[in-house]
Amino acid sequence: MKGLPSWFQIVKVPLLLCGIVCLISVPDLLGLVEWKQYALRPRHWDQWYGIFTAPLLHGSWEHLWSNLPPLFFLSLGITQFYPRISFQVLLGSYVAPGLWTFLAARDSLHLGASGVVYALAFFLFFSGVFRRDLKALTLALIVAMFYGGIVWGILPVEPGVSWESHGFGALAGIILAWYFRKQGDPPQKYAWQQEEDRPEETGPWDYQRWFVPPEGFQHPDK
């Protein structure tokens, strides 16, 4: 979009995602509408739409605020570090956790964007590992530092928490990271990682820097 400030171009996708979540969740939490019937109910086939609507709903203000910051910053990391595959990763992170929760989770109401958050966090971490990219590994370290406790959310230790959607989100992130490990933006080569370029023209060979001269180079004593 032309005419918009550069900073908005960077954050427009994360802002859009968080804006849609707020647009659906806030009226419900204020009591203006009642949309809890659109939550996900595993294997209730007449409510299959919960796969797509549940991430937009939240049970409380605390639930909403706990998901918005990581959703914003993790989606920002996806769009900035993996722009060529960001759409596929965001789409897979949105659909896969809900689909698997619908098929395999316990029969209860499941709602909230935390499954998406787990998918994005685990994608960033494992993508950095699989690609062996300094940039991606740095981002992976940041994810581990700020969301290190996220791993406990995949265990059934807290009542009322959809640990299934957390676990399936983590699994989706790992699978996406593996699938896209050789796609999208190639790892960046830094100056200290690159072999110093050798001279391209023939002439005296510097034996203090290179031991064996290629064909066409002259011995410095000749």
N, C-alpha and C positions, 0 to 999 in steps of 0.2 A: 504494500500500500504506500503510494507516494505521498510525500508531504508530512508523514508522521515522524516524530523524533526517533533517532537511532535506538535509544534505550527501549522504546516501546516495541520496536521491531524484534528486539531480543526477548522480551518477556511476554509477547502477545499470546503465545500458545499456553504457557502456564497460567496467565491471567484468565484466558478463556475457559480453561478447565476448571479452575477454582471458582470462576464466576458462575458457571453452569451449576456446580455443586451448591453454591450459596443460593442461587435462584430457586432451586428445588427444596433445599433443606430448611432455609430460614422461614418461609411462610408456614411450613409444617410445624416447626418448633414454636412459632408464635401462635399457633392454634388457628391460623386463618384458613387452613385447609387440612384435610386428613388424608395423607398419602401412605400411611404405613401398610395399607393393603398391597402396595406395590413392592414390598420387601420380598426377598427371595425365600421360597419354601421348597426345600429339596424334594424332588420327585413328585411335586404337585403339578402335573402336566398342564392343568388349566391356568397355572400362574408362571408359565415359562418365561414371561416377560421380565420377571424379577432378575434374570441373568443380566439384563441391561439397565434396569431401573434401580436395583438395590444399591450400587455404589454412589448414587446421588442422594440417598436418604441417610439420616443419622438420628440416633435415639435421644441425644441430648446435646446441649451446647458444648459441653466438655468433649463429647465424642467428635463433634464437628471441628472444634478448634484444634484438637489433637491431630487431625488428619490434614488440615489445610496447609500448614507450613511445610511438612515433608512432601506433600503432593506438589506444591509450587516449586520447591528447590530441586526435587528429583526430576520432575518433568523439564525444568530449565536445564539441568545437566544433560538430559537425553537430547534435547533440541540443539544444544550448543556443541556438544562433543560428538554427536552422531547425527548430523542433520540429514544425511542421505537415507537413513533407515529409521528416522525418528517416528514417522507415521506408523510404520509396521510395528515397531516396538510398543508405542503407546496403545495401538489398537489391540495387539496381542495381550498386553498387560491389563487391559480393561475387560476383555471378553473371557480369556482362558480361566482366570480364577473363579469367576462367577459360574461358568459352565461346569467346571469340575466340582464346585461346591454344590451345585444343583443336582449333580449325578451321584455324589458320594457322601455328602455331609449328613449329620444327624438331622432329624426332622425338627426343625425349629426355625424361628425367624432370623434371617441373616441380612444385615444391612450395613452400609458404611463403605467408604473408599479405602479402607485399610488394606484390602486385598490388592488393590491397584498399587498402593504405596509399597507393599512388600515386593511386588513384582518389579517395580522400577528400581528399588534399592538393591535387590539381588542381581538384577541385570547389570547395573553399573559396577557392582563389586566384581562379579564373575567375568564380565566383559573385559575389565582391566586385567584380570588374571589370564584369561584365555588368549588375549591379543598380545600380551607382554609388551604393552605400549606404556611408556613412561607417563604420558599425559593421562591415559585411562587408569593406570595404577595409582597415580596421585589422587585422582578422583575417588577411586576405590578405597584408598586409605581414609579420605575424608568421610566417606559414607560409613566406614567401619567405626570411626571415632565418634561421630555424632549419632549414629543409629546402631551402635554396637549392641545395645540391649534389645534390639528388635528381634533377635533370634529367640528370645524367651516367649514371644507372642505366638510361636508356632506350636507351643506345648499347651496341653489342656490343664493349665494351672490356675486360671482366673475364671470364676463363674460369670456367665453372661457375655463372654467374649467369643467371637467366632474364630477360634483358633484354626478351624478348617480352612476358612478363606485366607487366613494368614499363610498357612502352610502351602496351599495351592498357589497362592501368589508368589511365594518364594520359589516353588518348583517352576512356575511359568517363567520367572525371571532367569533362572539358571538355563532352562531350555532355550529361551530366546538368545541369551548370551552365547551359547554354544552354536546355535544355528547361524547367527550373524557374525561369528568370529572372524570370518574371512570376507565379509561383505561390508559395504559402506565405505567410510573414510579410512584409508590405510594409516597404519601407525606413523607418526611423525618422526623423522630422523633428525636428531639434534647434532650440533657440530661436533661434540665430543664423542658421538657414536660413529661418526663417519671416518673412514680411512682418509688420511690426507692425500689429496690428489697428486699424482705423479706428473712430471712434465710430459706434455704431449709432443713436443718437438724434439728432434734428435739433437745431440750435442754432448758435451762432457757430462759424465755420470757422477753424481755426488755420492761417493762411497760411504760418507759419514752418515747419510740418511738412508740410502738404499744399497743393499749388498750386491745383488745380482742385477746387472743392467739388462734391459730388454734388447731385442735385436734392433740394430740401427744406431745405438748409442756408442760413444767413443770412450775409451779409457782416458782418464784425466792426464796421464803421463804421456800419451801419444800425441 
